[in-house]
Amino acid sequence: MEKNAVHLMTWKEVEDAFKKDPVVIVPLGSMEEHGPHSITGDFLAATEVAKRVAEKTDSLYIPTVPFGNSEYFRSYPGTVSLSQQTVINLLHDIVTSLTEHGVTKIAFFNGHAGNGPAVDQVAREVRRNKKIMIASIDLWQLLTSEQKKEIYQEDKDPSGHGGEPLTSVMSYLYPESMRMDLLPEKAETSDKWQAFEVENLSKVKLNGSKGNIYFNMEELSESGILGNPYNASRERGEKIISSVVEYGISLVEKMKSSNMLLK
């Protein structure tokens, strides 16, 4: 039986698999609050996407890094936050371990926005020093506006932390662990902070443009919700995962057909 999970192989099987110049998927996630209704282990979603993509593209994947930089959620119980430098060091060591054994194509499947700066820094360093092919996608930013309209069927985009797409994704993947009964009747979310009009956890609006103010979640929402989770469903979650997997497949297939080493 063909194996795709590196952690379920013997080292001899891994040695043989690496000789085929595979794409190795490195899934990333976080463990943090997603409102009172959704589980903290959202890294589980990145795991599922990586598994499905690897199986459909005959690629490999390693265990998901379950923690990320979640500084702005750390006041909520269950959140485990790493420093940015720790994330950078962790990703660097993972890539080094893979490349030492001949891997030349690595794809980060990033399921947490807070990991983005670390991914960029490590990818650039690896590109410069090892000249291998390294790519990344931000899983929950992949849906187009047209896909969102088709899936959500709502006038206002419900995307946002504690809302979509993760509430539906987790309702699909882990319905038995969700607690939609703990949702408040209406999420108390502020789009104002003192003199500022808030766009998200780090951006404010300024005369038609934007600036950065670095908020903690509790300053904007006591419940930890910025999006709209109230119409989430298992059916939506299945469509979202299917769409994200298709993007992952496209990336991996293009990597497989590209040159092994970059100049």
C-alpha positions as CSV (number, residue, x, y, z in Angstrom):
1,M,0.0,0.0,0.0
2,E,1.3,3.4,-0.9
3,K,2.0,5.6,2.1
4,N,1.8,9.4,2.1
5,A,2.4,10.2,5.8
6,V,6.1,10.3,6.5
7,H,5.4,9.6,10.2
8,L,3.7,6.3,9.3
9,M,6.8,5.1,7.3
10,T,9.9,3.3,8.4
11,W,13.1,5.2,7.7
12,K,13.9,2.8,4.8
13,E,10.5,3.6,3.3
14,V,11.2,7.3,3.7
15,E,14.6,6.9,2.1
16,D,13.0,5.2,-1.0
17,A,10.2,7.8,-1.1
18,F,12.6,10.7,-1.0
19,K,14.6,9.3,-4.0
20,K,11.5,10.0,-6.2
21,D,11.9,13.7,-5.7
22,P,8.5,14.2,-4.0
23,V,6.8,17.4,-2.9
24,V,6.7,17.3,0.9
25,I,3.9,19.2,2.5
26,V,4.5,20.8,5.9
27,P,1.1,21.7,7.4
28,L,1.0,24.5,10.0
29,G,-1.7,25.5,12.4
30,S,-2.3,27.0,15.8
31,M,-4.0,26.2,19.1
32,E,-6.1,29.2,20.0
33,E,-9.6,30.4,20.8
34,H,-12.2,30.5,18.0
35,G,-15.1,31.8,20.0
36,P,-16.9,30.0,22.8
37,H,-18.4,27.5,20.4
38,S,-15.4,26.1,18.4
39,I,-12.5,23.9,19.4
40,T,-9.1,25.4,20.1
41,G,-7.2,22.9,18.0
42,D,-7.7,24.4,14.6
43,F,-4.4,22.8,13.4
44,L,-6.5,19.7,12.9
45,A,-8.0,21.3,9.8
46,A,-4.6,21.9,8.2
47,T,-3.8,18.3,8.9
48,E,-6.9,17.1,7.0
49,V,-6.1,19.3,4.0
50,A,-2.5,18.1,3.8
51,K,-3.6,14.5,4.1
52,R,-6.1,14.8,1.3
53,V,-3.8,16.7,-1.0
54,A,-0.9,14.3,-0.5
55,E,-3.1,11.2,-1.2
56,K,-4.5,12.8,-4.4
57,T,-1.2,13.9,-5.7
58,D,1.0,11.0,-4.6
59,S,3.0,13.4,-2.4
60,L,4.2,13.3,1.2
61,Y,3.2,15.2,4.3
62,I,4.7,15.4,7.8
63,P,2.8,16.0,11.1
64,T,1.3,19.4,11.5
65,V,3.0,22.0,13.6
66,P,0.2,22.5,16.1
67,F,1.3,25.8,17.7
68,G,1.9,29.2,16.2
69,N,2.3,32.8,17.1
70,S,-1.1,33.6,18.7
71,E,0.0,36.6,20.8
72,Y,-3.3,38.4,20.3
73,F,-5.4,35.5,21.7
74,R,-3.2,34.5,24.7
75,S,-5.6,35.8,27.3
76,Y,-8.1,33.1,26.3
77,P,-7.7,29.7,28.1
78,G,-6.5,26.9,25.8
79,T,-4.4,29.2,23.6
80,V,-0.8,28.1,23.3
81,S,1.3,30.8,21.7
82,L,4.9,30.6,20.5
83,S,7.1,33.6,20.1
84,Q,7.8,34.6,16.5
85,Q,11.5,33.6,16.9
86,T,10.5,30.2,18.1
87,V,8.3,29.6,15.1
88,I,11.1,30.8,12.8
89,N,13.6,28.4,14.5
90,L,11.1,25.6,14.4
91,L,10.4,25.9,10.6
92,H,14.1,26.4,9.8
93,D,15.0,23.2,11.7
94,I,12.2,21.2,9.9
95,V,13.3,22.4,6.5
96,T,16.9,21.7,7.3
97,S,16.1,18.1,8.4
98,L,14.2,17.5,5.2
99,T,16.8,18.9,2.9
100,E,19.6,17.0,4.6
101,H,18.0,13.9,3.2
102,G,17.5,15.1,-0.4
103,V,14.1,16.8,-0.4
104,T,14.1,19.6,-2.9
105,K,10.4,20.6,-3.0
106,I,8.6,21.8,0.1
107,A,5.1,23.3,0.4
108,F,3.9,25.0,3.6
109,F,0.2,24.6,4.0
110,N,-0.4,27.4,6.5
111,G,-3.6,27.3,8.5
112,H,-2.8,30.3,10.8
113,A,-2.3,33.9,9.7
114,G,0.1,34.6,12.6
115,N,2.6,32.1,11.1
116,G,2.8,34.1,7.8
117,P,5.8,36.3,8.6
118,A,7.8,33.4,9.9
119,V,7.0,31.3,6.8
120,D,8.1,34.2,4.5
121,Q,11.4,34.7,6.4
122,V,12.3,31.0,6.4
123,A,11.3,30.5,2.8
124,R,13.4,33.4,1.6
125,E,16.4,32.2,3.7
126,V,16.0,28.6,2.3
127,R,15.6,30.0,-1.2
128,R,18.9,31.9,-0.9
129,N,21.0,29.3,0.8
130,K,19.7,26.0,-0.5
131,K,18.2,27.0,-3.8
132,I,15.4,24.5,-3.5
133,M,11.8,25.0,-4.5
134,I,9.7,26.2,-1.6
135,A,6.1,27.4,-1.7
136,S,3.3,28.2,0.7
137,I,-0.4,28.8,0.7
138,D,-2.6,30.4,3.4
139,L,-5.4,27.9,3.5
140,W,-8.2,30.0,4.8
141,Q,-7.5,32.9,2.4
142,L,-7.9,30.9,-0.7
143,L,-11.6,31.2,-1.4
144,T,-12.5,33.8,-4.0
145,S,-15.3,36.3,-3.5
146,E,-17.3,34.3,-6.0
147,Q,-16.8,31.1,-4.1
148,K,-17.7,32.8,-0.9
149,K,-21.0,34.0,-2.4
150,E,-21.8,30.5,-3.7
151,I,-20.9,28.8,-0.4
152,Y,-22.2,31.3,2.2
153,Q,-25.3,32.7,0.4
154,E,-25.2,35.8,2.6
155,D,-25.3,39.4,1.8
156,K,-22.4,40.2,4.1
157,D,-19.2,38.2,4.1
158,P,-19.2,36.2,7.4
159,S,-15.5,35.6,7.3
160,G,-13.5,36.6,10.4
161,H,-12.0,35.0,13.4
162,G,-14.5,32.9,15.3
163,G,-16.8,33.1,12.3
164,E,-16.3,31.6,8.8
165,P,-14.7,29.6,7.3
166,L,-13.4,27.8,10.4
167,T,-16.7,27.4,12.2
168,S,-18.2,25.5,9.2
169,V,-14.9,23.6,8.6
170,M,-14.8,22.4,12.2
171,S,-18.6,21.6,12.1
172,Y,-17.7,19.3,9.2
173,L,-14.5,17.7,10.5
174,Y,-15.3,17.6,14.3
175,P,-19.1,18.0,14.8
176,E,-19.1,16.0,18.0
177,S,-16.7,18.5,19.6
178,M,-18.4,21.7,18.6
179,R,-20.5,23.7,21.1
180,M,-22.8,25.9,19.1
181,D,-25.0,26.1,22.1
182,L,-22.4,28.3,23.8
183,L,-22.7,31.0,21.3
184,P,-24.2,34.3,22.7
185,E,-27.4,35.4,21.2
186,K,-25.4,38.1,19.4
187,A,-21.6,38.4,19.4
188,E,-20.4,41.6,20.9
189,T,-17.9,42.9,18.5
190,S,-16.6,46.5,18.4
191,D,-15.6,48.2,15.1
192,K,-14.5,51.2,17.1
193,W,-11.6,51.6,19.5
194,Q,-11.4,55.0,21.0
195,A,-10.9,57.3,18.0
196,F,-10.1,54.5,15.5
197,E,-12.4,52.7,13.1
198,V,-11.2,49.1,13.3
199,E,-10.9,46.7,10.3
200,N,-9.2,43.8,12.0
201,L,-6.8,42.8,14.7
202,S,-4.0,44.9,13.3
203,K,-5.6,47.4,10.9
204,V,-7.6,50.6,11.3
205,K,-9.1,52.8,8.6
206,L,-7.6,56.3,8.0
207,N,-9.3,58.7,5.6
208,G,-9.9,56.1,2.9
209,S,-6.6,54.3,3.6
210,K,-5.3,52.1,6.4
211,G,-2.9,52.1,9.3
212,N,-1.7,49.6,11.9
213,I,-2.8,49.4,15.5
214,Y,-2.0,46.1,17.2
215,F,-5.0,45.0,19.2
216,N,-5.5,42.0,21.5
217,M,-8.8,40.2,20.8
218,E,-10.4,41.0,24.1
219,E,-10.2,44.7,23.3
220,L,-12.5,44.1,20.3
221,S,-14.6,41.1,21.3
222,E,-15.0,39.6,24.7
223,S,-16.4,36.3,23.2
224,G,-13.4,36.1,20.7
225,I,-15.6,36.5,17.6
226,L,-15.0,38.9,14.7
227,G,-16.9,37.1,12.0
228,N,-20.3,35.6,11.8
229,P,-20.6,32.0,13.0
230,Y,-24.4,31.8,13.3
231,N,-25.2,30.4,9.9
232,A,-22.3,27.9,9.8
233,S,-23.0,24.4,8.8
234,R,-21.4,21.0,8.2
235,E,-22.5,21.2,4.6
236,R,-20.6,24.5,4.1
237,G,-17.6,23.1,5.8
238,E,-17.5,20.2,3.4
239,K,-17.6,22.6,0.4
240,I,-14.9,24.8,1.9
241,I,-12.5,21.8,2.5
242,S,-13.2,20.5,-1.0
243,S,-12.3,23.9,-2.5
244,V,-9.2,24.4,-0.4
245,V,-8.0,20.9,-1.3
246,E,-8.4,21.6,-5.0
247,Y,-6.1,24.7,-4.6
248,G,-3.6,22.5,-2.7
249,I,-3.7,19.9,-5.5
250,S,-3.1,22.6,-8.1
251,L,0.0,24.0,-6.3
252,V,1.5,20.5,-5.7
253,E,1.0,19.3,-9.2
254,K,2.6,22.5,-10.6
255,M,5.5,22.0,-8.3
256,K,5.9,18.4,-9.4
257,S,6.2,19.4,-13.0
258,S,8.7,22.1,-12.4
259,N,12.5,22.0,-12.3
260,M,14.1,20.3,-9.3
261,L,16.5,23.1,-8.5
262,L,16.1,26.8,-8.9
263,K,18.9,29.1,-10.1
